[in-house]
Amino acid sequence: MEISAIETYIENQKEEIRPILIDVYLALKEALPEAGEKISWAMPTFYQERNIIHFAAFKNHFGIYPGPEAIAHFQDRLSPYHTSKVAIQMPYSIPVDKQLIQDIAIWCKDNNNHH
């Protein structure tokens, strides 16, 4: 089976963070089963006619990029994380909140959240 661009991206990250990124990737695949996958803006991206959500690995955290509307909508559930207008920083030191990531992804798909 051919390995996807996103799997290649994950494989190129530090060994200790790969399992976390795989968890994020699988959570998004489960939440967005109809979505395509690509690398966009140098980040793993799920899309369906448009980009739905991106994620990316950094030194001490991974970022989720759902767009400003989603960040505003989920603000009450994002208090454990540093957020900006366009990004949610999720430290590797705390367990991946797969339900939150899936809820955000589905919201982005359903709300035509352009970014």
C-alpha positions in Angstrom: 0.0 0.0 0.0 1.3 3.4 -0.9 2.2 5.7 1.9 0.4 9.0 1.9 2.0 12.5 1.9 0.8 12.9 5.5 2.3 9.6 6.6 5.6 10.7 5.0 5.4 14.0 6.9 4.9 12.2 10.2 7.7 9.8 9.4 10.0 12.8 8.9 9.4 14.1 12.5 11.3 13.2 15.6 10.7 9.6 16.7 9.3 10.5 20.1 6.5 12.7 18.7 5.5 10.4 15.8 3.0 8.4 18.0 1.3 11.6 19.0 1.0 12.8 15.4 -0.3 9.4 14.3 -3.0 9.8 17.0 -4.0 13.2 15.6 -3.9 11.9 12.0 -6.1 8.9 12.8 -8.5 11.1 14.8 -8.9 13.4 11.8 -9.3 10.5 9.4 -12.0 9.0 11.6 -13.8 12.4 11.9 -13.5 13.2 8.2 -13.8 9.9 6.3 -14.9 11.6 3.0 -12.0 14.1 3.1 -9.0 14.0 0.8 -5.5 14.4 2.2 -2.6 16.6 1.1 0.2 18.8 2.2 -0.8 22.4 2.0 1.1 25.4 3.4 3.7 22.7 4.3 1.2 21.1 6.7 -0.9 17.9 6.7 -4.3 19.0 5.4 -7.7 17.4 5.2 -9.9 18.9 2.4 -13.2 18.5 0.6 -13.5 21.0 -2.2 -11.6 23.4 0.2 -9.2 23.0 3.0 -11.0 21.9 6.2 -8.3 21.6 8.8 -4.5 21.5 9.0 -2.1 20.2 11.7 1.7 20.6 12.0 4.5 19.4 14.3 6.7 21.8 16.3 9.4 21.4 18.9 7.2 21.3 22.0 3.7 21.1 20.6 1.6 20.3 17.6 -0.6 23.0 16.0 -4.2 22.6 14.8 -5.3 25.1 12.2 -9.1 25.2 11.9 -9.5 28.8 11.1 -10.6 31.8 13.4 -14.3 31.0 13.4 -13.7 27.5 14.8 -11.3 28.8 17.4 -13.9 31.3 18.5 -16.6 28.7 18.5 -14.6 26.2 20.7 -13.0 28.9 23.0 -14.6 27.4 26.2 -13.0 24.0 25.5 -9.6 25.5 24.5 -8.6 26.9 27.9 -5.8 24.3 28.5 -4.1 25.5 25.2 -2.4 28.6 23.9 -4.5 29.9 21.0 -4.0 32.6 18.4 -6.5 33.9 15.8 -5.6 30.9 13.5 -3.9 28.3 15.6 -4.4 26.0 18.6 -1.1 24.9 20.2 -1.4 21.5 21.9 1.7 20.6 24.0 3.1 17.1 23.6 3.2 16.9 27.4 -0.6 16.5 27.7 -2.6 13.6 26.2 -4.1 14.2 22.8 -7.8 15.3 23.2 -9.0 13.2 20.2 -12.7 14.1 20.9 -12.0 17.8 20.8 -9.9 17.5 17.6 -12.7 15.5 16.0 -15.4 17.9 17.1 -13.4 20.8 15.7 -12.8 19.0 12.4 -16.5 18.1 12.0 -17.6 21.6 12.9 -15.2 23.0 10.3 -16.5 20.6 7.6 -20.1 21.5 8.5 -19.6 25.2 8.7 -17.8 25.7 5.4 -15.0 27.4 7.4 -12.7 28.9 4.7 -9.1 29.3 5.5 
